[in-house]
Amino acid sequence: MAHDFWSKPVSGEDGRLDAPAFHKNREPIFAVLERHLRGKRGTLLELGSGSGQHAVDYASRLPEIIWQPSDRDDAALNSIAAWREFSVLPNIRPPVAIDLMRKDWAERAAPELSRESLIAVFCANVIHISPWQVAEGLFANAGLLLQRGGKLFLYGPFMRSGAHTAPSNEQFDRTLRARNPEWGLRDMNDVTALAETAGLRLAETIPMPANNFTLIFERAE
């Protein structure tokens, strides 16, 4: 779902894509993930893996974590598989096709994932470039899959209490809605309320570079 529409082929014909956003946000996002995941063992499910570059980079630096990438876009799935093969990392699983628009995607696409092993869900730059139903499917199934104390890391630009946090975000929001009326920046309050219906509480709100945020939700029971 998060296949970056600005991605370009890396080189040749092996299918690897290069997403410019990855190079801009890889270190700030990793700093957040590392603080919460370093030293832990288990599986992390990435939703909307796009090019697959986050999966390869972060799996190489968190070798104790089994990284399960996913996307619904064929070009993205091909790119993830190609990056996985290129990296030869043992802790990245083959990508799975997950359509977050389906409210039963966990049962259909990831039956091997369970609360015994799934310690985290990571999703970057997805819910503002997709219909609201994607956010609904994301939280509903993450709430079912995460183990007690498991965390959902949601990265991207957000509105706060009905207002944009920067003029550039307001312009970006207009651009997205012109491209697709069902897209656009989501309000933190709406996202948090949606998470609560899935049994997830907002544990931390972290300002990130370029007027983005990482919202960390935790399963309490």
N, C-alpha and C positions, 0 to 999 in steps of 0.2 A: 504493500500500500504506500510505503514511503519512498518508493523508487523516485529518486530525485530527478525532476524533469530538466535540471541543468547538467546532469551527468554527461560525461563524454567518454568514449572508449580510451583505454589506457594506451594500448598499442597492439598491432597485429590483429588476430581474429580469435583470441582465446576467450573473449566474452567479458573480460574484466572491465568494469567501469570506474571512473574516477569522479567523485562528487566533491566539488569545491568546498561545500559546507563542512565536509569531514576535516579538511586541513585547518579550518578556522576554529572548530569547536572540540577537536579531539582531546586536547590537553585539559581544558576546563572541565569537560565532562568526566574524563578519567580521574581527575582529582577527587570528584565527588564519589564516584564508584569505588575508588581505592579506599577511601576513608571508611566506607561501610562494608566492603567485601574482602579486604586483605586479610588473609589467614583463615577465611571460611572455605568450606567445601560444599559442593552441591551444584545444581544446574541453574543457569540463568537463561531465560527465554527472552530473546530480542524480537520485538514485534515491529514489522516494517523495517527490515534491515537494509533496504536500499541497495547500494553498491556492494555491501559486505565488508567495507573497510574498517568500520568500527569493530566488527566481530574479530577480524584478524588482529588488529592492533591491540585490543583489550585482552583477548585470549592469550596473546603472547606475554602480556605483563601480569596477568592473573592466572597462572598455570593451574591453580587448585580448582578453578571454576570451569565446569563444563558449559560451553557456550552453544546454545541452540538458536541459530538464526532462522528467520522466516520472512516471507513477503508473499504478496498475491500476484505480483507482476512477473511475467515470464523473463523479461530481460534482467530484472533484479535477481531472480532466482538463479539464472545462468551466471550472472556476475558473482554472486555469493559463492557458488560452487567453484568457479574459476579461481577466486581469491583463496578459498579454502585449499584447493589443490596446490596453488602456488606457494602457500605458506607452509605446507606439510605439518601443521600443528596437530597434535593428537587430541586436543581438548576442544575441537570444534566439530560439532555434528553436521551431517549433510543438511542443507536447508529444507524446510518444510513449507508447503503452500498453505498459508493462512489468510483467509478473507475475513477481516474484522467486521464486515457488514453482517456476517452470519452470527446470530446470537449463540449458536451451538458449535462454534469453531473449535473449542477446546476438545469436545468429545469427538469431532470428526477428524481434526488435523493433528492433534497432539495427544493421543490416548496414552502414550507411554509416560507422560509427565504426571506427577502426583505431588501431593503436599509433603510426602516423605523426602523428596529430592529438590523441589523447586524453591530455591531460596530467594529468587529475585526475578522481576520482569523489568526490562529496559525498553523504552520507546522514545525515539527522538524524531522530532519534526514530522509528525504524522497527523495529529488531530486538527491542525489548521489547514491542511491541504486535503481534506476529505469531509464527507458529510458528518453531521452530528451522530448518526447511527454508528459510526466507527468508534467514537468515544464510548458510546453505550456498550458496544460489543467488547471493547477493550477491557473496561472495568468489570463488567459482569463475569467474564471468564477468568480474568486475573484474580478476582475474589474467590473463585472456585478452586483455582490451581495453587495459589501460594500457600506455603506452610505457615503455621503460626509464627508470627514475628517476621515473616517474609516481607520484602519491600518492592514497591513499584516505583521506578524512577521514570518520571515523565519530563522530557526536555523540550523546550521550544519557546516561542513568544506567546505571551498571554496578556489579556486585559485584567485590570484589577478594580473591582467594585464598579464596573461599568465604564471605566475610563482607560484610555491607552496610556502606557507608561513612558512613551516617547513619540515625538512627531514622526520619526521614521517608521515606527510600528503602525501608526495610523495610516500612513501612505501604503505600507505593505498590505495592510488589511483591505484597503480599497482596491489594490491591485488584484489580490486573491479573489475578492468577491466579484470583480469584473470578469475574471477568468471563469469563475464558477460560483453562482449565487449561493451554493451550499457550503462553500469554503469560507474561511475567515478565522481570525484570532478568537480564541475562546476565553471566557471570563473565568478567573480562578474560582470564584464563588460557585459558578455552575459546575465546574469540574469537581470541586470538592464535594458538593452535594451529590453528584453522581457517584463518586467514590464511596460515600457513606452508605448508599443503597446496596453496595456490593460488599459491605463489611470491612471497608478500608478507611482508615483515618489519616488525615493530613498530619504528618509528623514533622515536616520541615519544608520551608520555602527558601530556596537559595538563589539570590540574584547572580546572573551569569553575564559574561561579556556580551556586547552587542544587543543589550536590552532584552535578553532572554532570561529564562528562569529554569531551574530544575525543581520540580515538585516531588517530594518523597512521601509516598503513602505506605502505611504499614497495616498488615493484617493482625488484628489484636486477638482473634480467637480462632 
